[in-house]
Amino acid sequence: MSSVLDSNPYLAVRQAFDAPWDGPKGEKVVLKQGQISLTIYPQDGCRITSLNAFGFELLRQWNPARRAFQYGCFPMIPWVGRMGGAVLSYNGKQYSLPMNKPPHALHGMACFGPWQTIKASDNVAEFSFELDRPWPWKGQVIQRIELDDEGVIVTLTVKTEGDTFPAAAGWHPWFAKWSGDTDYVKGAPVGEPGDELKVSFNADWQEEPGDNELPTGKRISPRPGPWDDCFGFNQGMSAALIWPGKVRLEMSSSAHSMVVFDKQPDAACVEPLSGPPNCINTAPAIVTVDMPLVITTRWALTTD
């Protein structure tokens, strides 16, 4: 971590991904539907800080040791994962972005400033974030979160104010490996192996990882875990997350990419993405006035 960081956490996280972070702050929005509840803090990167289903907290909780990218579920916009060399190449030009995890730019701009609440009801909320410097173009991101009788539906929409630009979008959820009530999960528990979160999926390919922490562009057969890897799906991503005897979460999206990171002792990430890390340079969506980038994920929740 940099020895001298800006006192403004939104600016400090541009300098270093592991800069100190205050955690949830400002207003909170709570959604409820049946036995499912969800809490969002717009000023905390529009992060879902709690997802409770049938009495079980499913997301890793903030504590004073956590940094901006280490808890809850936050959107990644307008790029996902690592941007190679912290440089965006588009239409023959190169643009430098904040190198907050040298040599790369990490996880987009959702934590670079507060989001605004557009509307909120008992089970639906919408939030907005203005794209501006250090992003080279002006635009807007809308995150819509809805609870229905089957679970959670989350949508990100990336718009431009005029100029065409490349983009990628997705989410970075930290799922607790051992679930219980919120106080139990706050302790970052490591419990019995038989109670540990199980992640199951059938990917059509894996993005070959390079020595520089970026995909090489080559597709290989999926390898066994543990993972810090990106996988691809011909028909849209899907994965099952199972807390034995407690909760089953079926994650799906029409998007074709998914990162799985399960190398930390108390939590695992399963991330629906519009493309693999660094796709902002290799295969971006092109956002125009008439064609925003839209990505939706559904998390169907049942008892296990």
C-alpha positions as CSV (number, residue, x, y, z in Angstrom):
1,M,0.0,0.0,0.0
2,S,1.2,3.5,-0.8
3,S,2.8,5.3,2.2
4,V,1.0,8.5,1.5
5,L,-2.7,8.3,0.6
6,D,-5.4,10.9,0.1
7,S,-7.5,11.5,3.2
8,N,-10.6,11.2,1.0
9,P,-11.3,7.4,0.8
10,Y,-12.9,7.7,-2.6
11,L,-9.6,9.2,-3.9
12,A,-7.3,6.9,-1.8
13,V,-8.8,3.8,-3.3
14,R,-7.8,5.1,-6.7
15,Q,-4.2,5.2,-5.5
16,A,-4.2,1.8,-3.7
17,F,-6.8,-1.0,-3.8
18,D,-5.9,-1.8,-0.2
19,A,-6.2,1.7,1.1
20,P,-8.1,2.1,4.5
21,W,-11.8,2.0,4.0
22,D,-14.5,3.2,6.4
23,G,-17.0,0.5,5.5
24,P,-20.8,1.1,5.1
25,K,-21.7,4.8,5.6
26,G,-24.5,7.2,4.8
27,E,-28.1,6.2,4.1
28,K,-29.0,2.5,3.9
29,V,-31.7,1.1,1.8
30,V,-33.4,-2.1,3.0
31,L,-35.5,-4.3,0.7
32,K,-37.6,-7.2,1.9
33,Q,-39.7,-9.9,0.3
34,G,-41.0,-12.8,2.2
35,Q,-38.1,-14.5,4.0
36,I,-35.4,-12.6,2.0
37,S,-33.9,-9.2,3.0
38,L,-31.2,-7.1,1.4
39,T,-29.3,-4.0,2.5
40,I,-27.6,-1.5,0.2
41,Y,-25.4,1.5,1.1
42,P,-25.3,3.9,-1.9
43,Q,-22.3,5.8,-0.6
44,D,-20.4,2.5,-0.1
45,G,-20.0,1.9,-3.8
46,C,-23.7,1.0,-4.1
47,R,-22.7,-2.2,-2.3
48,I,-25.1,-4.9,-1.1
49,T,-23.8,-5.3,2.4
50,S,-26.2,-7.9,3.5
51,L,-28.3,-10.7,1.9
52,N,-30.2,-12.7,4.4
53,A,-32.3,-15.7,3.3
54,F,-34.4,-17.8,5.6
55,G,-32.5,-16.4,8.6
56,F,-29.0,-17.0,7.2
57,E,-26.5,-14.2,6.2
58,L,-24.9,-15.1,2.9
59,L,-22.4,-12.3,2.3
60,R,-19.1,-11.6,4.0
61,Q,-19.5,-8.7,6.4
62,W,-17.4,-5.6,6.9
63,N,-15.1,-5.3,9.8
64,P,-12.3,-2.8,10.5
65,A,-9.7,-4.9,8.8
66,R,-11.6,-5.0,5.5
67,R,-10.7,-2.9,2.5
68,A,-13.0,-1.5,-0.2
69,F,-12.9,-4.6,-2.3
70,Q,-13.2,-7.3,0.5
71,Y,-16.8,-7.6,1.6
72,G,-20.5,-7.5,0.5
73,C,-21.3,-7.4,-3.2
74,F,-20.3,-4.3,-5.3
75,P,-20.8,-3.5,-9.0
76,M,-17.7,-3.3,-11.2
77,I,-18.1,-0.6,-13.9
78,P,-17.1,0.4,-16.5
79,W,-14.5,-2.3,-16.5
80,V,-14.3,-5.6,-14.6
81,G,-11.4,-7.2,-12.7
82,R,-8.0,-6.1,-13.9
83,M,-7.3,-3.6,-16.7
84,G,-4.0,-4.6,-18.1
85,G,-1.2,-2.0,-17.3
86,A,-3.9,0.4,-16.2
87,V,-4.2,1.5,-19.8
88,L,-7.3,1.6,-21.9
89,S,-6.8,1.3,-25.7
90,Y,-9.7,2.4,-27.9
91,N,-9.9,3.7,-31.5
92,G,-6.1,4.0,-31.8
93,K,-5.8,6.1,-28.6
94,Q,-4.5,5.1,-25.1
95,Y,-5.9,6.4,-21.8
96,S,-4.3,5.9,-18.4
97,L,-6.5,4.9,-15.5
98,P,-5.6,4.8,-11.8
99,M,-3.0,2.1,-11.2
100,N,-4.4,1.0,-7.9
101,K,-3.0,-2.6,-8.0
102,P,0.3,-2.2,-9.9
103,P,0.7,-2.8,-12.7
104,H,-3.1,-2.9,-13.2
105,A,-6.2,-0.9,-12.6
106,L,-8.6,-3.0,-10.4
107,H,-12.3,-3.5,-10.3
108,G,-13.7,-0.4,-12.0
109,M,-15.0,2.9,-10.5
110,A,-18.0,2.0,-8.4
111,C,-16.0,2.9,-5.2
112,F,-14.6,6.1,-6.6
113,G,-17.5,8.2,-5.3
114,P,-21.0,8.0,-3.8
115,W,-24.0,6.8,-5.7
116,Q,-27.4,8.5,-5.7
117,T,-30.7,6.9,-4.8
118,I,-33.2,7.3,-7.7
119,K,-36.1,5.5,-6.0
120,A,-36.7,2.8,-3.3
121,S,-39.8,0.9,-2.3
122,D,-40.3,-2.2,-0.2
123,N,-38.7,-4.6,-2.7
124,V,-37.2,-2.5,-5.5
125,A,-34.5,0.2,-5.6
126,E,-32.6,2.1,-8.3
127,F,-29.3,4.0,-8.0
128,S,-27.2,6.1,-10.3
129,F,-23.5,6.9,-10.7
130,E,-22.1,9.6,-13.0
131,L,-19.1,8.5,-15.1
132,D,-16.6,11.2,-15.4
133,R,-12.8,11.8,-14.8
134,P,-10.7,9.7,-14.5
135,W,-12.9,7.9,-17.0
136,P,-12.3,9.6,-20.4
137,W,-16.0,9.9,-21.3
138,K,-19.2,11.2,-19.7
139,G,-21.9,8.7,-18.9
140,Q,-24.1,7.2,-16.3
141,V,-24.6,3.9,-14.6
142,I,-27.9,2.7,-13.2
143,Q,-28.1,-0.3,-10.8
144,R,-31.5,-1.7,-10.2
145,I,-32.1,-4.3,-7.4
146,E,-35.3,-6.2,-7.0
147,L,-36.6,-8.9,-4.7
148,D,-39.3,-11.2,-5.8
149,D,-40.8,-14.4,-4.5
150,E,-37.9,-16.4,-6.0
151,G,-34.9,-14.3,-5.0
152,V,-32.9,-11.4,-6.2
153,I,-32.6,-9.7,-9.7
154,V,-29.9,-7.1,-10.2
155,T,-29.3,-5.1,-13.4
156,L,-26.5,-2.7,-14.4
157,T,-27.1,-0.3,-17.3
158,V,-24.1,1.7,-18.6
159,K,-25.1,4.7,-20.7
160,T,-23.2,7.5,-22.6
161,E,-24.0,11.2,-22.6
162,G,-23.0,11.3,-26.3
163,D,-19.6,9.9,-27.2
164,T,-19.2,6.2,-28.0
165,F,-17.0,4.3,-25.5
166,P,-16.0,0.7,-24.6
167,A,-17.2,-0.8,-21.4
168,A,-17.7,-3.9,-19.3
169,A,-19.8,-4.6,-16.2
170,G,-20.5,-7.2,-13.6
171,W,-20.6,-7.8,-9.8
172,H,-18.0,-8.9,-7.2
173,P,-20.0,-10.7,-4.4
174,W,-18.1,-12.1,-1.4
175,F,-20.1,-15.1,-0.2
176,A,-19.5,-16.4,3.4
177,K,-18.2,-19.9,3.3
178,W,-20.0,-20.6,6.6
179,S,-23.4,-19.1,7.1
180,G,-25.4,-18.3,10.2
181,D,-26.9,-15.1,11.7
182,T,-25.2,-11.8,10.9
183,D,-23.2,-11.7,14.2
184,Y,-21.8,-15.2,13.4
185,V,-20.7,-14.2,9.9
186,K,-19.2,-11.0,11.1
187,G,-16.6,-13.1,12.9
188,A,-15.3,-14.5,9.6
189,P,-15.9,-18.0,10.8
190,V,-14.0,-21.1,9.5
191,G,-16.3,-24.0,10.5
192,E,-16.6,-27.7,9.9
193,P,-15.8,-28.9,6.3
194,G,-19.3,-30.5,6.0
195,D,-21.0,-27.1,6.5
196,E,-18.8,-25.2,4.0
197,L,-20.2,-23.5,1.0
198,K,-20.1,-25.7,-2.1
199,V,-19.8,-24.0,-5.5
200,S,-20.9,-26.1,-8.6
201,F,-20.9,-25.1,-12.3
202,N,-20.4,-26.6,-15.7
203,A,-18.4,-24.1,-17.8
204,D,-17.8,-24.7,-21.5
205,W,-14.2,-23.3,-21.2
206,Q,-11.7,-21.6,-18.9
207,E,-9.8,-18.5,-19.9
208,E,-6.1,-19.5,-19.8
209,P,-4.4,-17.4,-17.1
210,G,-1.2,-15.7,-18.0
211,D,1.8,-14.9,-15.8
212,N,0.6,-11.3,-15.6
213,E,-2.7,-12.1,-13.9
214,L,-4.6,-11.5,-17.1
215,P,-6.2,-14.0,-19.5
216,T,-4.0,-14.9,-22.4
217,G,-6.9,-14.9,-24.9
218,K,-6.7,-18.7,-25.2
219,R,-9.6,-21.0,-24.2
220,I,-8.7,-24.2,-22.3
221,S,-10.7,-27.0,-20.7
222,P,-11.9,-26.1,-17.2
223,R,-9.4,-27.1,-14.5
224,P,-10.2,-28.2,-10.9
225,G,-10.0,-25.7,-8.1
226,P,-9.1,-23.9,-6.0
227,W,-9.6,-21.0,-8.3
228,D,-8.8,-17.5,-9.1
229,D,-10.0,-18.0,-12.7
230,C,-12.4,-16.9,-15.3
231,F,-14.8,-19.3,-17.0
232,G,-17.0,-19.1,-20.1
233,F,-20.4,-20.4,-21.1
234,N,-22.0,-20.7,-24.5
235,Q,-25.5,-20.2,-23.3
236,G,-25.0,-17.7,-20.4
237,M,-23.4,-18.3,-17.1
238,S,-24.9,-20.4,-14.3
239,A,-23.7,-21.7,-11.0
240,A,-25.1,-23.3,-7.8
241,L,-24.0,-22.1,-4.4
242,I,-25.0,-24.5,-1.6
243,W,-24.7,-24.0,2.1
244,P,-25.5,-27.6,3.2
245,G,-28.8,-27.9,5.1
246,K,-29.4,-24.2,4.9
247,V,-29.7,-22.3,1.6
248,R,-29.3,-23.0,-2.1
249,L,-28.5,-20.0,-4.4
250,E,-28.9,-20.6,-8.2
251,M,-27.0,-17.8,-10.0
252,S,-27.7,-17.2,-13.7
253,S,-27.2,-14.5,-16.3
254,S,-27.3,-14.2,-20.1
255,A,-23.7,-12.9,-19.8
256,H,-21.1,-15.5,-20.8
257,S,-18.3,-14.9,-18.3
258,M,-17.8,-15.8,-14.6
259,V,-14.9,-15.4,-12.3
260,V,-14.6,-17.7,-9.3
261,F,-12.2,-16.9,-6.5
262,D,-12.2,-19.3,-3.5
263,K,-8.7,-19.0,-2.1
264,Q,-9.6,-17.1,1.1
265,P,-10.4,-19.1,4.2
266,D,-13.8,-17.6,5.1
267,A,-15.3,-16.4,1.8
268,A,-15.6,-17.1,-1.9
269,C,-16.5,-15.0,-4.9
270,V,-18.7,-16.0,-7.8
271,E,-18.9,-13.1,-10.3
272,P,-21.2,-12.7,-13.3
273,L,-19.5,-10.5,-15.9
274,S,-20.1,-9.2,-19.3
275,G,-16.6,-10.4,-20.3
276,P,-13.4,-11.7,-18.8
277,P,-10.9,-9.4,-17.0
278,N,-9.2,-6.9,-19.4
279,C,-12.0,-7.4,-21.9
280,I,-12.3,-3.6,-21.9
281,N,-9.2,-3.8,-24.1
282,T,-9.7,-7.2,-25.9
283,A,-13.5,-7.5,-26.5
284,P,-15.5,-4.7,-25.0
285,A,-19.1,-3.9,-25.4
286,I,-19.4,-0.6,-27.3
287,V,-21.8,1.8,-25.6
288,T,-23.7,4.2,-27.8
289,V,-26.6,6.6,-27.2
290,D,-28.9,4.1,-28.7
291,M,-27.3,1.0,-27.3
292,P,-26.3,1.0,-23.6
293,L,-24.5,-2.0,-22.0
294,V,-27.0,-3.9,-20.0
295,I,-26.2,-7.0,-17.8
296,T,-28.7,-8.8,-15.5
297,T,-28.1,-11.5,-13.0
298,R,-30.8,-13.6,-11.1
299,W,-30.1,-15.3,-7.8
300,A,-32.8,-17.8,-7.0
301,L,-33.0,-18.7,-3.3
302,T,-34.4,-21.8,-1.7
303,T,-33.8,-23.8,1.4
304,D,-31.4,-26.7,1.0
